[in-house]
């Protein structure tokens, strides 16, 4: 725990004001890259979301919402198409739009694989 805390302090000093204390504790500098300190549940979700099944679900959900939105004729149409486009892009680009809120890496390639933790 001491090494992680020291690395987190070095990271916050290197990056200047990173934000609140909770954000500083979640980021960890290893080498030249920032890694996140995640709970086991966050790590499982991040691995699922960046894996083939998670990306396929995002892509299919996005296509379905866009199709459904095109069938509607109200303000809900615009909302469904925008949410569908975001889900489609998340699946194609391997990103997670809610990552900053739930404390996982934004890009799927930044999620540690099974043997890297």
BAZAVO-37005 format. One record per residue (C-alpha): residue number from 0; residue in one letter; x negated, y negated, z negated. Coordinates in steps of 0.02 Angstrom, whole numbers, plus 50000, padded with zeros to 5 digits. Layout:
nr = NUM, rest = A, u = X, v = Y, w = Z
...
// end
This chain:
nr = 0, rest = X, u = 50000, v = 50000, w = 50000
nr = 1, rest = X, u = 49856, v = 49881, w = 49963
nr = 2, rest = X, u = 49785, v = 49898, w = 50139
nr = 3, rest = X, u = 49953, v = 49861, w = 50220
nr = 4, rest = X, u = 49979, v = 49710, w = 50109
nr = 5, rest = X, u = 49804, v = 49644, w = 50147
nr = 6, rest = X, u = 49830, v = 49671, w = 50333
nr = 7, rest = X, u = 49998, v = 49582, w = 50325
nr = 8, rest = X, u = 49917, v = 49434, w = 50238
nr = 9, rest = X, u = 49779, v = 49429, w = 50371
nr = 10, rest = X, u = 49912, v = 49433, w = 50506
nr = 11, rest = X, u = 50014, v = 49291, w = 50431
nr = 12, rest = X, u = 49856, v = 49186, w = 50411
nr = 13, rest = X, u = 49802, v = 49225, w = 50590
nr = 14, rest = X, u = 49971, v = 49182, w = 50665
nr = 15, rest = X, u = 50005, v = 49034, w = 50552
nr = 16, rest = X, u = 50182, v = 49016, w = 50492
nr = 17, rest = X, u = 50266, v = 49176, w = 50547
nr = 18, rest = X, u = 50430, v = 49143, w = 50460
nr = 19, rest = X, u = 50500, v = 49199, w = 50296
nr = 20, rest = X, u = 50413, v = 49321, w = 50179
nr = 21, rest = X, u = 50520, v = 49468, w = 50236
nr = 22, rest = X, u = 50464, v = 49443, w = 50416
nr = 23, rest = X, u = 50283, v = 49433, w = 50361
nr = 24, rest = X, u = 50299, v = 49597, w = 50268
nr = 25, rest = X, u = 50374, v = 49686, w = 50419
nr = 26, rest = X, u = 50232, v = 49644, w = 50537
nr = 27, rest = X, u = 50063, v = 49729, w = 50523
nr = 28, rest = X, u = 49906, v = 49693, w = 50622
nr = 29, rest = X, u = 49815, v = 49849, w = 50681
nr = 30, rest = X, u = 49673, v = 49812, w = 50801
nr = 31, rest = X, u = 49737, v = 49681, w = 50921
nr = 32, rest = X, u = 49920, v = 49732, w = 50919
nr = 33, rest = X, u = 50063, v = 49698, w = 50801
nr = 34, rest = X, u = 50148, v = 49852, w = 50729
nr = 35, rest = X, u = 50306, v = 49851, w = 50627
nr = 36, rest = X, u = 50324, v = 49931, w = 50457
nr = 37, rest = X, u = 50489, v = 50024, w = 50478
nr = 38, rest = X, u = 50595, v = 50134, w = 50367
nr = 39, rest = X, u = 50620, v = 50314, w = 50428
nr = 40, rest = X, u = 50797, v = 50270, w = 50486
nr = 41, rest = X, u = 50734, v = 50121, w = 50586
nr = 42, rest = X, u = 50598, v = 50227, w = 50664
nr = 43, rest = X, u = 50721, v = 50364, w = 50715
nr = 44, rest = X, u = 50839, v = 50236, w = 50792
nr = 45, rest = X, u = 50696, v = 50149, w = 50884
nr = 46, rest = X, u = 50632, v = 50315, w = 50953
nr = 47, rest = X, u = 50808, v = 50364, w = 51008
nr = 48, rest = X, u = 50841, v = 50194, w = 51088
nr = 49, rest = X, u = 50677, v = 50195, w = 51185
nr = 50, rest = X, u = 50694, v = 50378, w = 51237
nr = 51, rest = X, u = 50775, v = 50444, w = 51396
nr = 52, rest = X, u = 50945, v = 50480, w = 51315
nr = 53, rest = X, u = 50957, v = 50308, w = 51233
nr = 54, rest = X, u = 50910, v = 50219, w = 51394
nr = 55, rest = X, u = 51034, v = 50325, w = 51495
nr = 56, rest = X, u = 51174, v = 50285, w = 51373
nr = 57, rest = X, u = 51134, v = 50098, w = 51384
nr = 58, rest = X, u = 51131, v = 50103, w = 51574
nr = 59, rest = X, u = 51293, v = 50203, w = 51590
nr = 60, rest = X, u = 51382, v = 50095, w = 51460
nr = 61, rest = X, u = 51327, v = 49939, w = 51553
nr = 62, rest = X, u = 51390, v = 50005, w = 51719
nr = 63, rest = X, u = 51555, v = 50058, w = 51640
nr = 64, rest = X, u = 51582, v = 49888, w = 51558
nr = 65, rest = X, u = 51543, v = 49796, w = 51720
nr = 66, rest = X, u = 51665, v = 49907, w = 51816
nr = 67, rest = X, u = 51800, v = 49887, w = 51682
nr = 68, rest = X, u = 51770, v = 49700, w = 51675
nr = 69, rest = X, u = 51795, v = 49685, w = 51863
nr = 70, rest = X, u = 51965, v = 49768, w = 51845
nr = 71, rest = X, u = 52026, v = 49639, w = 51718
nr = 72, rest = X, u = 52089, v = 49465, w = 51756
nr = 73, rest = X, u = 52059, v = 49357, w = 51604
nr = 74, rest = X, u = 51926, v = 49287, w = 51490
nr = 75, rest = X, u = 51895, v = 49465, w = 51431
nr = 76, rest = X, u = 51833, v = 49501, w = 51608
nr = 77, rest = X, u = 51689, v = 49378, w = 51591
nr = 78, rest = X, u = 51643, v = 49441, w = 51419
nr = 79, rest = X, u = 51646, v = 49624, w = 51473
nr = 80, rest = X, u = 51538, v = 49589, w = 51626
nr = 81, rest = X, u = 51410, v = 49490, w = 51525
nr = 82, rest = X, u = 51398, v = 49624, w = 51389
nr = 83, rest = X, u = 51389, v = 49758, w = 51524
nr = 84, rest = X, u = 51249, v = 49667, w = 51613
nr = 85, rest = X, u = 51152, v = 49651, w = 51449
nr = 86, rest = X, u = 51173, v = 49837, w = 51413
nr = 87, rest = X, u = 51123, v = 49882, w = 51591
nr = 88, rest = X, u = 50967, v = 49773, w = 51580
nr = 89, rest = X, u = 50924, v = 49847, w = 51409
nr = 90, rest = X, u = 50927, v = 50022, w = 51482
nr = 91, rest = X, u = 50831, v = 49978, w = 51640
nr = 92, rest = X, u = 50700, v = 49867, w = 51557
nr = 93, rest = X, u = 50683, v = 49976, w = 51399
nr = 94, rest = X, u = 50719, v = 49836, w = 51276
nr = 95, rest = X, u = 50834, v = 49820, w = 51125
nr = 96, rest = X, u = 50926, v = 49654, w = 51112
nr = 97, rest = X, u = 50967, v = 49677, w = 50926
nr = 98, rest = X, u = 50788, v = 49725, w = 50880
nr = 99, rest = X, u = 50745, v = 49561, w = 50791
nr = 100, rest = X, u = 50900, v = 49580, w = 50683
nr = 101, rest = X, u = 50869, v = 49760, w = 50629
nr = 102, rest = X, u = 50679, v = 49749, w = 50616
nr = 103, rest = X, u = 50618, v = 49862, w = 50757
nr = 104, rest = X, u = 50505, v = 49821, w = 50906
nr = 105, rest = X, u = 50593, v = 49731, w = 51051
nr = 106, rest = X, u = 50506, v = 49830, w = 51189
nr = 107, rest = X, u = 50522, v = 50019, w = 51195
nr = 108, rest = X, u = 50338, v = 50042, w = 51235
nr = 109, rest = X, u = 50293, v = 49964, w = 51067
nr = 110, rest = X, u = 50384, v = 50101, w = 50969
nr = 111, rest = X, u = 50260, v = 50226, w = 50897
nr = 112, rest = X, u = 50278, v = 50401, w = 50966
nr = 113, rest = X, u = 50298, v = 50555, w = 50857
nr = 114, rest = X, u = 50113, v = 50584, w = 50822
nr = 115, rest = X, u = 50060, v = 50402, w = 50807
nr = 116, rest = X, u = 50134, v = 50350, w = 50640
// end
